Each structure stands twice: as structure tokens, then as C-alpha cells.
């Protein structure tokens, strides 16, 4: 099916000049870490979880029209003022993004691609936490458009979409 998609895109490009194209080439876990420094004591204490979540995205151009986007998630869970566990996941994807004006390209890399990656990262976080012996941690949906827009406002529009928090 990929070859067919590329053929359609080539025909469209020949007719219109610049046809926008977006394709997912690969989605993968680039890095993963899990720490539970206070086990087994954490398991016998009253469970009062407090979750701190940090998200970051970055993109790198691999080749013309081929980009790697990395969604980094760090979740730190404290219980009784001690670290119960810390999980870090870098969920990455390789995307073909071409034919978009610069501002739309930056939005695709800074918001749209992280939106594609988030469900995968969310599943990895949930799975690793359960495998660590803790109750399932299900991350709430994230509005990457709002985060991207906030980041752009903070940056004054410069360097759009190359890195956002």
C-alpha cells in the first residue's frame, strides 16, 4: 500500500507542483527507564500516589522530507513523600512530511506527530508500571495543539515547532 500512496503523491506533485504528503514510516521506543528506589517498602505502606508529569517533544530532519519526532514522557510518582517510581519513555517516529508551508511543517512536527505518538507512549508507560508491581498508570489525553501554541507564544514565533515542552 505504501508504494501505491507514493505513486499517487508523485502523480499529484507532477500536476500541482507541491502536494502536501504525510506518512508514518515507523513508530518505535527509542529509550525507556523505570526506577522504583523504595521497593519493597513502598508495597507495604499506604498507597497515596502523587503524580508529576513532564512532556517534551523534539524533531530532527533525517533527510529531505524525512523527520524523526521524539515524544519524551517522564512520570514521577510519590507516595508518603517518597519516590514510589520514576518512568521515562522516549517514544519516537519517523515521518515523511513534504509539501507543507514552513509554518504548517513546524506545526506538523511540533503538534500533529506527537499526537500520533502519544497513544503508543501511554501504553508503554502503563505496561512498564504494571510490570514494576504498581497499579496501572493511565495518562490523561494531552492537547498538543494547546501546548504547541503556548510554546510558540513563549518563543515569540521563532524556531517554531523544533522543540516544545
Secondary structure, DSSP 8 states (H G I E B T S, - for coil): -HHHHHHHHHHHHHHHS---EEEEEEEEEEEEEEE-TTTTHHHHS---EEEEEEEEEEEEEEETTEEEEEEEEEEEEEETTEEEEEEEEEEEEEEEEES--HHHHHHIIIIIHHHHHHHHHHHHHHHHHHHTTS---------HHHHHHHHHHHHTTTTTTSEE-
